[in-house]
C-alpha cells in the first residue's frame, strides 16, 4: 500500500530559522520568481520505499501516467479533486482517502517536511538546480532505509498493516 501526495516547489523562497549571534541581525536573501513544478511522492511504510516523479501540473491527465508506470497495489491519499476523478477511478487501483485537514495521517508529509527543511532558505540559480537538490535528498533518503523508516514507519501504521487479513497483506 502506497501513501501518495504532491508538493509544489518553486523559486518563491521562504525564510528559515537560523542560528546567529545575540544582538546581530541575520539577513536572508529571498528569491521571488514565479516558476514551479510538482513532486509526486509515494511512500511504502511497510517496505520502507520511496517513489517519485515530477509533473508540471496536478491534474488527472498528469497523474494517470505516473500511476500507470508505478502500478501500485492500493493508494492512500488526500481527497483533492484530481484524486477523485473519473480517469483515476478507471485505473482500477483501490483508493483509500484520508479525512480532510489531516496531514498528520499522511507519512508523505513527513518526507516533505524533511525536504523543506533542507532546501528552503537557499537561493537557487534555476528551478532545475532546486529540483536537482531535491533529487539528491530523495536518493539519500531512499538509500538510508533506517532513516526513512524513522520518518514514515509509525507504530500505528505498522500495526494497522499487520492487522489486515492475510490475503490482503501478501500484496503489500
ABEGO torsion letter per residue (X at the ends): XBBBBBBBBBABBBBBBBBBBBGBBBBBBBBBBBBBBBBBBBBBAAAGBBBBBBBABBBAAAAAAAAAAAGBABBBBBABAAAABAAAAAAGBBBBBBBBGBAAABAAAAAAAAAAAAABGBBBABAAAAAAAAAAAAAAAAABAAAAAAAABBAAAAAAAAABBAAAAAAX
